[in-house]
Amino acid sequence: MRLDTVDQQLINHYQRNLPVCERPYREMADTLGISEDEVISRLAVLQQQQVLSRVGPVFEHSQAGASLLAAVAAPVEQIDLVAARINSAPGVNHNYAREHLYNLWFVMTAPDEDTLDERLDELEHQLKLPILRLPMVEGYHIDLGFDIDWDALP
Amino acid sequence: MNHPAPHPDRHNGSYLFDTEAFSAWGLLRLRQKLEEGLPLTPRPYLALAEQTGLTEQQVMDAVRHWQDQGLIKRSGLIVKHRTLGYRANAMVVWDVPDEQVSELGRALAAVPFVTLCYQRPRRLPDWPYNLFCMIHGVNRERVLGQLDQMIASHHLEQIPHAVLFSNKAYLQRGGRYVSNS
């Protein structure tokens, strides 16, 4: 999807450092030289178009609760069904098909480790498939707020 | 005559959670609401205040406090890269000797097109890989080219690896640590 220059600038400037003040959208508007109303309506449209999932904070996993990356090897003909069951499990927030014997990869979160284990045990039981459990050992770079390479996009 | 104590530095310490004015319930509710995103109204922090029983000032103080603490690692527009045209998302996994994994992880984290990099445990015999890198790219050819470049520049020819392209996103949303049922 091609975005116009103003949308691109919004994203370039504000993947981080969203102002914390009474009128944050007005501050963003002043920076970009447009009106507060326009900032708000552009953000709403970008959310509707699924360009943005939301505007707001990203919480640090290690401090925010328990989470891990998990994978299952779903029979190929059942992959959509297995994916749907994973999606409906509590605490799942990402779920991707990948090209591998382990073909479904998802992130599960919970308020604490015990709850996380219980949820995974329950899901494993439902799916009747072993779940590969891969907690983070050490993070070297964890930030999806990278600069968008607009020129490389289709 | 007693004067009230000076207002503690809002960016320092845990006074936020010791003050009776901040209800624990309100803060928990605020966390839940923030995980869903900021309201798109002229005064979003006031809207959050009304939903949590806090004041607008308390909401802003709590957000700043969580930012300073590192609980919030960034605040802003959360992009769905796939919609923009980042269609090739590769998880590249490596089986690195244990004594080298931290050093290599730090080196690969600095590669501009590596968007995530972390160490996870092996699960033998099913899963021998202990270092994960994510490349968000525009198309498969370009990503494979970037990977070749990385292998050459970091001398990774001898390190076994696998490339797991993602071909479908079934679900993608922010982590909800406190708000899911």
Chai-1 contact restraints between the chains, C-beta under 6 A:
chainA,res_idxA,chainB,res_idxB,connection_type,confidence,min_distance_angstrom,max_distance_angstrom,comment,restraint_id
A,M1,B,T83,contact,1.0,0.0,6.0,A-B,restraint_1
A,I11,B,L77,contact,1.0,0.0,6.0,A-B,restraint_2
A,Y14,B,G76,contact,1.0,0.0,6.0,A-B,restraint_3
A,Y14,B,L77,contact,1.0,0.0,6.0,A-B,restraint_4
A,Q15,B,G76,contact,1.0,0.0,6.0,A-B,restraint_5
A,Q15,B,L77,contact,1.0,0.0,6.0,A-B,restraint_6
A,R16,B,R74,contact,1.0,0.0,6.0,A-B,restraint_7
A,R16,B,G76,contact,1.0,0.0,6.0,A-B,restraint_8
A,L18,B,S75,contact,1.0,0.0,6.0,A-B,restraint_9
A,L18,B,G76,contact,1.0,0.0,6.0,A-B,restraint_10
A,V20,B,M60,contact,1.0,0.0,6.0,A-B,restraint_11
A,V20,B,V63,contact,1.0,0.0,6.0,A-B,restraint_12
A,V20,B,R64,contact,1.0,0.0,6.0,A-B,restraint_13
A,E22,B,R43,contact,1.0,0.0,6.0,A-B,restraint_14
A,I40,B,L40,contact,1.0,0.0,6.0,A-B,restraint_15
A,L43,B,L40,contact,1.0,0.0,6.0,A-B,restraint_16
A,A44,B,L40,contact,1.0,0.0,6.0,A-B,restraint_17
A,Q50,B,K80,contact,1.0,0.0,6.0,A-B,restraint_18
A,Q50,B,T83,contact,1.0,0.0,6.0,A-B,restraint_19
A,V51,B,T83,contact,1.0,0.0,6.0,A-B,restraint_20
A,L52,B,L77,contact,1.0,0.0,6.0,A-B,restraint_21
A,L52,B,I78,contact,1.0,0.0,6.0,A-B,restraint_22
A,S53,B,I78,contact,1.0,0.0,6.0,A-B,restraint_23
A,S53,B,K80,contact,1.0,0.0,6.0,A-B,restraint_24
A,S53,B,R173,contact,1.0,0.0,6.0,A-B,restraint_25
A,R54,B,G37,contact,1.0,0.0,6.0,A-B,restraint_26
A,R54,B,I78,contact,1.0,0.0,6.0,A-B,restraint_27
A,V55,B,G37,contact,1.0,0.0,6.0,A-B,restraint_28
A,V55,B,L38,contact,1.0,0.0,6.0,A-B,restraint_29
A,V55,B,L77,contact,1.0,0.0,6.0,A-B,restraint_30
A,G56,B,L34,contact,1.0,0.0,6.0,A-B,restraint_31
A,G56,B,G37,contact,1.0,0.0,6.0,A-B,restraint_32
A,G56,B,L38,contact,1.0,0.0,6.0,A-B,restraint_33
A,P57,B,L34,contact,1.0,0.0,6.0,A-B,restraint_34
A,P57,B,I72,contact,1.0,0.0,6.0,A-B,restraint_35
A,P57,B,S75,contact,1.0,0.0,6.0,A-B,restraint_36
A,V58,B,K73,contact,1.0,0.0,6.0,A-B,restraint_37
A,V58,B,R74,contact,1.0,0.0,6.0,A-B,restraint_38
A,E60,B,G70,contact,1.0,0.0,6.0,A-B,restraint_39
A,E60,B,L71,contact,1.0,0.0,6.0,A-B,restraint_40
A,E60,B,K73,contact,1.0,0.0,6.0,A-B,restraint_41
A,Q63,B,L71,contact,1.0,0.0,6.0,A-B,restraint_42
A,A64,B,Y177,contact,1.0,0.0,6.0,A-B,restraint_43
A,G65,B,Y177,contact,1.0,0.0,6.0,A-B,restraint_44
A,A83,B,Y170,contact,1.0,0.0,6.0,A-B,restraint_45
A,N87,B,Y170,contact,1.0,0.0,6.0,A-B,restraint_46
A,N87,B,L171,contact,1.0,0.0,6.0,A-B,restraint_47
A,P90,B,N180,contact,1.0,0.0,6.0,A-B,restraint_48
A,G91,B,N180,contact,1.0,0.0,6.0,A-B,restraint_49
A,N93,B,R173,contact,1.0,0.0,6.0,A-B,restraint_50
A,N93,B,G175,contact,1.0,0.0,6.0,A-B,restraint_51
A,H94,B,Q172,contact,1.0,0.0,6.0,A-B,restraint_52
A,N95,B,Y170,contact,1.0,0.0,6.0,A-B,restraint_53
A,N95,B,L171,contact,1.0,0.0,6.0,A-B,restraint_54
A,Y96,B,S166,contact,1.0,0.0,6.0,A-B,restraint_55
A,Y96,B,A169,contact,1.0,0.0,6.0,A-B,restraint_56
A,A97,B,N167,contact,1.0,0.0,6.0,A-B,restraint_57
A,A97,B,K168,contact,1.0,0.0,6.0,A-B,restraint_58
A,R98,B,L164,contact,1.0,0.0,6.0,A-B,restraint_59
A,R98,B,S166,contact,1.0,0.0,6.0,A-B,restraint_60
A,E99,B,F165,contact,1.0,0.0,6.0,A-B,restraint_61
A,H100,B,L164,contact,1.0,0.0,6.0,A-B,restraint_62
A,T109,B,G175,contact,1.0,0.0,6.0,A-B,restraint_63
A,T109,B,Y177,contact,1.0,0.0,6.0,A-B,restraint_64
A,L132,B,R123,contact,1.0,0.0,6.0,A-B,restraint_65
A,L132,B,W127,contact,1.0,0.0,6.0,A-B,restraint_66
A,L134,B,R120,contact,1.0,0.0,6.0,A-B,restraint_67
A,M136,B,Y118,contact,1.0,0.0,6.0,A-B,restraint_68
A,V137,B,Q119,contact,1.0,0.0,6.0,A-B,restraint_69
A,V137,B,R120,contact,1.0,0.0,6.0,A-B,restraint_70
A,E138,B,Q119,contact,1.0,0.0,6.0,A-B,restraint_71
A,G139,B,Y118,contact,1.0,0.0,6.0,A-B,restraint_72
A,Y140,B,G105,contact,1.0,0.0,6.0,A-B,restraint_73
A,Y140,B,R106,contact,1.0,0.0,6.0,A-B,restraint_74
A,Y140,B,A109,contact,1.0,0.0,6.0,A-B,restraint_75
A,Y140,B,C117,contact,1.0,0.0,6.0,A-B,restraint_76
A,H141,B,A109,contact,1.0,0.0,6.0,A-B,restraint_77
A,H141,B,C117,contact,1.0,0.0,6.0,A-B,restraint_78
A,I142,B,L116,contact,1.0,0.0,6.0,A-B,restraint_79
A,L144,B,T115,contact,1.0,0.0,6.0,A-B,restraint_80
A,G145,B,R74,contact,1.0,0.0,6.0,A-B,restraint_81
A,F146,B,T115,contact,1.0,0.0,6.0,A-B,restraint_82
A,A152,B,V138,contact,1.0,0.0,6.0,A-B,restraint_83
A,L153,B,G85,contact,1.0,0.0,6.0,A-B,restraint_84
A,P154,B,G85,contact,1.0,0.0,6.0,A-B,restraint_85
